[in-house]
Amino acid sequence: MHGAHEPLAFRNRLFRFLVEQEGFTAIALEAGFTEAMSARSFVEDGERDAETAARAGLAGLEQYSETRELLQWMRDFNVAAASRGRHAVRFYGIDLPAGGRLSGPRRTIDSALTFLSRADPVSARTIRNSLSDALPPIDSGELGSLSMAAQAEFETVIEAIAKALQTNRKSLVARSSGKDYGWALRNLDVARQLAKCLAVTPLVGADMKLWARATDCRDAAMAENVEWALKNEGKNGRLLVFAHNGHVMAAKEDGRRMANVDEKPSMMGLHLRHAYGNELYIIPILCAITSNGLLRAKPLEDGSIESTLAGAGPPLMFLDIRMSKHGQNKETPTWLSKMRSVGANVSAQGLITLDTSVDGFVFVNTLTPAIRRSDLAR
């Protein structure tokens, strides 16, 4: 679940190890692509500070000290790497802007026009002034669909900006860099993803069969953004992707909320498995208990991996499922095929078949809340 300390601490330690010992070059978080460009600027160029970068670029994640620690470590690593002539590590957001919420269109448009104004402030101002009130404000936190007028306007503005960027390519590259220009183009591709997904996003409270289409669209977009990030890293790139268990599993979403959905949505991990095969290693983080105000954990179900491990004793463990399948114990594959993870979140209650959906897992018996700024001030 989001907001727990142990997954964030594990992420930070794992990424540091992978960078220092295994040659990994980047990390990608379940954060809006557009917003995360602010965090990227801090990591690569040191603009502002970790607190400001997290607040501007990682909505929802910025409140946790573990997130700021990650950004600061990356910045410090890059400063030291530059002095030694080593490669820099990079930061990516792979989610739709605003997580697919209605503020997303304004966010992508504002970012694109800010970049365009470096070379053509007149065109940027003209496009900005043409925007109507049909598009929701940039601070809207609502989920749902755009009106027909807003959807049409969003799609039209994307292409108008794309044309202006192409017209001003040489000037924009000269005033920034080819790298920054490439990110600006990708931001427009993400805006197109958002437009596509908003077109199939129903109103809040609609039947889950309709929401399944929006979920399928969002996870497909996230997978595309992971592929772009890894391609952007070059032939020697290695990427750690950190997102909710529900996104990383190589499966179609199953469980209570999708019980009545015939066409279950494909999760990001399934798309990535098709793209990368065994070069992708998926690790969910499982727990038995949540504490101190985290989302309420539902009772453990008999036969689930959470129930089995809670009864086994060790409060912290890692199991490499790939290795277990090919070990000397012939009963292990049979046991794994029967194991399911049902998750700790009452509202989602996803269902993961371990031997087909993931490659290994971390088990933490008890999850505790992430460290918030307010906690540090006490």
RALINKA-V562764 format. One record per backbone hydrogen bond with DSSP energy under -1.0 kcal/mol. NH is the residue of the N-H (numbers start at 1). CO is the residue of the C=O. E is the energy in kcal/mol with one decimal. If there is no record, write none. Layout:
BEGIN
<<NH:CO:E> <NH:CO:E>>
END
This chain:
BEGIN
<<5:368:-3.3> <9:5:-2.8> <10:6:-2.6> <11:7:-2.4> <12:8:-2.2> <13:9:-2.3> <14:10:-3.0> <15:11:-2.7> <16:12:-2.1> <17:13:-2.2> <18:14:-2.9> <19:15:-2.5> <20:16:-2.6> <21:17:-2.9> <22:18:-1.1> <24:18:-2.3> <25:238:-2.2> <26:238:-1.4> <27:90:-2.1> <28:240:-2.7> <29:92:-2.4> <30:242:-1.4> <31:29:-2.5> <33:95:-2.4> <36:32:-2.5> <37:34:-1.0> <38:35:-1.9> <40:36:-2.3> <41:37:-1.7> <42:38:-1.4> <43:39:-2.4> <44:40:-2.6> <45:41:-2.6> <46:42:-1.6> <53:49:-2.9> <54:50:-2.6> <55:51:-2.2> <56:52:-2.5> <57:53:-2.1> <58:54:-2.1> <61:58:-1.3> <62:58:-2.0> <64:61:-1.5> <65:371:-3.3> <68:64:-1.3> <69:65:-2.5> <70:66:-1.6> <71:67:-2.1> <72:68:-2.5> <73:69:-2.5> <74:70:-2.3> <75:71:-2.3> <76:72:-2.8> <77:73:-2.7> <78:74:-2.3> <79:75:-2.0> <80:76:-2.2> <81:77:-2.9> <82:78:-2.2> <83:79:-1.3> <86:81:-2.8> <90:25:-2.0> <92:27:-2.0> <94:29:-2.1> <95:31:-2.6> <99:96:-2.3> <100:97:-1.9> <101:98:-1.3> <102:142:-2.8> <104:101:-1.8> <107:103:-1.7> <108:104:-2.4> <109:105:-2.4> <110:106:-2.8> <111:107:-2.1> <112:108:-2.4> <113:109:-2.7> <114:110:-2.1> <115:111:-1.8> <116:112:-2.4> <117:113:-2.2> <118:115:-1.5> <119:116:-1.7> <120:116:-2.6> <124:120:-2.1> <125:121:-2.4> <126:122:-2.5> <127:123:-2.6> <128:124:-2.3> <129:125:-2.6> <131:128:-1.2> <140:137:-1.6> <151:147:-2.8> <152:148:-2.2> <153:149:-2.3> <154:150:-2.7> <155:151:-2.1> <156:152:-2.1> <157:153:-2.7> <158:154:-2.1> <159:155:-1.5> <160:156:-1.9> <161:157:-2.5> <162:158:-2.4> <163:159:-2.1> <164:160:-1.8> <165:161:-2.7> <166:162:-2.1> <167:163:-2.3> <168:164:-1.8> <169:166:-1.3> <172:168:-2.8> <173:169:-2.7> <174:170:-2.1> <175:171:-1.9> <176:172:-1.0> <181:177:-2.2> <182:178:-2.1> <183:179:-1.9> <184:180:-2.1> <185:181:-2.2> <186:182:-2.1> <187:183:-2.3> <188:184:-1.3> <189:185:-1.7> <190:186:-2.5> <191:187:-1.9> <192:188:-2.0> <193:189:-2.0> <194:190:-2.6> <195:191:-2.4> <196:192:-2.3> <197:193:-2.5> <198:194:-2.9> <199:195:-1.5> <200:197:-1.2> <206:203:-2.0> <210:207:-1.4> <211:207:-1.5> <212:208:-2.2> <214:210:-1.1> <215:211:-2.5> <216:212:-2.5> <217:213:-2.1> <218:214:-2.5> <219:215:-2.5> <220:216:-1.8> <221:217:-2.1> <222:218:-2.4> <223:219:-2.1> <224:220:-2.1> <225:221:-2.1> <226:222:-2.0> <227:223:-2.4> <228:224:-2.2> <229:225:-2.3> <230:226:-2.5> <231:227:-2.3> <232:228:-2.7> <233:229:-1.2> <234:231:-1.2> <237:234:-1.9> <240:26:-2.0> <242:28:-3.0> <247:244:-1.9> <248:244:-1.7> <249:245:-1.5> <250:357:-2.6> <251:249:-1.8> <253:265:-2.7> <256:349:-1.4> <259:256:-1.5> <261:258:-1.7> <264:262:-1.2> <267:251:-2.3> <269:247:-2.3> <271:267:-1.5> <272:268:-2.3> <273:269:-2.2> <274:270:-1.9> <275:271:-1.5> <276:272:-2.8> <277:273:-2.5> <279:276:-2.1> <280:277:-1.4> <286:362:-3.2> <288:365:-1.5> <289:365:-2.6> <291:367:-1.3> <294:291:-1.2> <304:301:-2.1> <305:340:-3.1> <308:304:-2.2> <309:305:-2.6> <310:306:-2.2> <311:307:-1.6> <313:309:-1.2> <317:363:-2.1> <319:361:-2.3> <321:359:-1.0> <322:359:-1.7> <324:320:-2.2> <325:321:-2.1> <327:324:-1.0> <332:329:-1.2> <335:331:-2.3> <336:332:-2.9> <337:333:-2.0> <339:336:-1.1> <341:352:-2.5> <346:296:-1.3> <349:345:-2.1> <351:254:-1.2> <352:341:-2.5> <354:339:-1.3> <356:353:-1.2> <357:353:-2.3> <358:354:-1.4> <359:282:-2.3> <360:282:-1.4> <361:319:-1.9> <362:284:-2.2> <363:317:-2.9> <364:286:-2.8> <365:315:-3.0> <367:289:-2.8> <370:3:-2.3> <373:63:-1.2> <376:372:-1.6> <377:373:-1.3>>
END
